[in-house]
């Protein structure tokens, strides 16, 4: 269980959205024009220029209203659907800290990562009629550039209540044991083993998280069955051509055959 993780203790989150602002500032992301939609959430969704978003949930517990604060952001899965879906070698990689990063230089804008993410995270920057936009996918990078300098992610550095904490992934069993004593559940994406881990006092759905996240079936079939079969068929075809050439040899062209022969 190598690498780092962002631990989000939802019981300490006040919904201040300092993490959203810090993310915008560090990554030089532009603001989003919004309007009041009858909710405290703002902006309304992730975008190519919004990597993290606080989710406000009104939950009724024992006849009383409770506020649950979740986060919609890249989970940096150890079994990442975006990486499995991406057809371009090196366009999406994972570093030693566990950060899953899109290389904008190699991204072709195919959107496979958008469809392959079980958490609905990557966003596409469409080029409009005026020529603005780059036709590439974007998402949280776990501040891999800050990690390379020995710093922690901007969101965990900024959180005023300690709800976001950056630590070693190897400490998760110890953290889970402590959380259980507090009556909290650990959410780490199940089999996906995310490097963004939540401590929840309610159900995942009450925080905007899927209960049982899974890589979409088309992505799974493409990566595990269809793509290997296609590669195997191509290799078999190449060896077949080589074997045929070795056994039969080059085709002899008789005099007068083809264009330019005797008339």
Secondary structure, 3 states (H helix, E strand, C coil): CCCEEEEEECCCCCCCCHHHHHHHHHCCCCCCCCCCCCCCCCCCCCECCECEEEEEEEEEECCEEEEEEEEEECCCECCCHHHHHCCCCCCEEECCCCCEEECCCCCCCCCHHHHHCCCCCCEEECCCCCCCCCCEEECCCCCHHHHHCCCCCHHHHHCCCCCEEEEEHHHHHHHHHHHHHCCCEEECCHHHCECEEEEECCCHHHHCCCCCCCCCHHHHHHHHHHHHHHHHHHHHHHHHHHHHHHHHCCCCCCCCCCCCCCC
